Amino acid sequence: ITLSFLSSCSYSQKKSVRMLEKSQGLPYDVIVVPGVPLENGKWSRIMKARVYWSKFLIDRGIANHVMYSGSAVYTPYVEAEVMAMYAEAIGIPKDKIYVEAKAEHSTENIYYSHKYARKLGFERIALATDPFQSRMLKRFIKNKVSGKVGVIPIVFDTLKTMEPLMIDPVIDYQSTSVNDFTALTDRKSFLERMRGTMGKTLNEDYYE
């Protein structure tokens, strides 16, 4: 039952490929990539996948810019800034990288990044993340963000072909730390965190 549930909440690789093919043509002005916390001072496989997927989309001309989104949520290090450092280290030009550092939940990642991107003048915007998160955010994007926002789930077969060329750069992640840090789990109860995950605690004043 659990596997069936997870499968129903994630795009299949065939569906991801079709969504990638559909996204080709007129480039997106910016893709939004949700944050992932560091693990013991290193990027996790999930963070690496999301950053390299954004590089693939920019290298292929599917997107012109990338916006990494995420505050210091579970560790003292700002997720978006860490990902931006890795992105630059693997070859994404700095002038193509933006950072949104207020979001603490996946719903906030796309909601705040969309507002920020629009404020910067970007019009064609897409979410670029793993198939599970892409599927989970689909309805929220349509109902709360904009029906015009695209979704480009990671095609893991494509990432596998890139793997021999992937590097693991060393970055100065300590420079992204915040003072007086308290983890989200210590600041908010389980129910409060669930409300945030469901997009019930959005601050609509951000990026006005």
N, C-alpha and C positions, 0 to 999 in steps of 0.2 A: 504493500500500500504506500509506504514511504517513497519508494523509487518511482511508483506511478505518479504520485503527487508532484515530486520534484520534476519529473519529465514534463508534466502538464504545465509547469510554471516556467519552463525554459524553452527557447527556440531551438529546434533541431538544427543540425549542421546544414542540411539541405535548405531549410528555411533561411538560415543565416546567409548562405551563399546567394540565394535569390534576392535577399534584401540588400546585399552588397552590390550585386549586379544592377539593381534598380537605382542605387544611389549614384551610379556613374553617369557622367554627362556634365551638366552644369555644376561646378564645384560648390560645396558648402562654404560659406564664409568662415564658419568656426564649428568645430566639434567639441562637445562637452564630455570630459572624462572624469567620472566620480573618483574621489580619493580612497586610498587604502592606507592604514597605519603601517609604520615601519615595524619590523619584527627583529628585535635585538640589534638594532642599528643597521639592518639590511633590508633591501626590498624583497617582498614575498613573491611567489610565482604569480599571484594574482596581479600585484602592482606591475611587475615586469611585463605581463601579458598586455595589460591596459596601455602602458606607455609604448611598448613596441607596436601595438595595433594602431595607436595614434600616429606613429612614425610611418607605418605602412600607408595609411590613408593620406598623409601629407605627401609622401614620396610619389604616390600614384596620382596626385592631383585631384583626389576626391574631396579634399578639404584644404583650405588656404591657411587656416590657423587652428590652434588647439587651446582650450581653456581647461586647466585642471582645477577641480573643485574639492575643497575639504579643509576644515579647520584642524586644530589640535584637539582631537576627540578622545582617543584612548591612550595616546602617548603625548609627551610635551612638544612633539614636533608637528609643525603645520603640514598636513598631508599634501596639499596642493603645491606648496613650495618645494617639498622633497621631490615630488614627481616632476616638477618643472626642472629641477636640477638634473635629475636622471635623463630627462628628455633632451636637454641641451648637451649633456655628456655623450649621448649616443648619436648626436648629429642633427637634431631638429634646430633650425636657426632660432636664436633668441628672440628675434623680432616677430616670430610666428607664435610665440608662447604667451599665454595670459594665465593669471592666477585669480581664483575666487576663493577667499579664505574665511568665509562665514558659515558655510554649510556644515551641519553635524549629522545629517541623515541623507539617505539617497534621494528622497523626495526634494529635500532642500538643495542638493547638488544641481539638479536640473532646473528647479524653480528660480533659485538665485542666479545661476549662471545664465539662464535665458534673459532675465532682467538686465543683468550686467552687460551681456552681449548686445542686447538691443540699445542700451545706453551708449555703447561704444560705436553704434552705427551698423552693426552686423544684422543682416536680414535672414539669410539662409543658415539655419542652425540645426545641428543634429546631435543626438546622444550616441556616444561610441563607447561601449562597454561589453562585458561578457553576456552571453545569451540569457542567463538566468535573470540578471538585474535588468536587462533590456525588456524582457517580458513582464517582469513585476512592475515596471514603471510605465508600461504602455497606457493603461487606463488613466493613471494620474496625469500623464502628459496631455492626453486628449481632453480631459475634463478640467484641469487646473492650470495648465501652462499654455499650450497652443496646439491645435490640430495640424499646424504646418511644420512642427518640429519633426525632423527625420530620426530614424533609429537605425544604427549600423552595428549589429552584434558582431563580436569577434568570431572569425572563422578559424577555428583552431588548426585545421589542416594547413591553412596558409601560414600560421605562426610556426608550425613544425618545419616548413620548408625554409623559414628564416633562421631557425634555431642555430645552425652551425655558424652563422655570422653574428649572433648576439654576443654582446660583451657585458660584463658586470663592472661598470666604472665605480671608482671610489669618489664619493661626494662629501662635502662639508655639511652634513645634515645637522650638526650641532648648531649651526647658525640659524636654523629655522625654529629653535625652541622658544617657547613663551615663558614668561615669568609667572610665578604663583600658579602653576598648572594644577588643575584638579580634573581627573578623568570624568567623562560623562556618566559612567556608572556610579560615581560617588556624588555627583551633583544632582542627578535626577533618579526618581524611582523607576521601577520596571514599567509601570503604567504610563508615566510621563514619557519614557523613551519610546514606548509603543505608539503613543499619540504623535510623536515626532516622526517616526517611521512612516506613519499613515498620512503625513502631511497636514496634521491638525494644529501645528504650532508655528506656522510660517510667519515671519516678520515681513509684512508687506511694505514696510518703510525702507527696507534695504534697497539700495541702488536707485532710489527715486531721484 
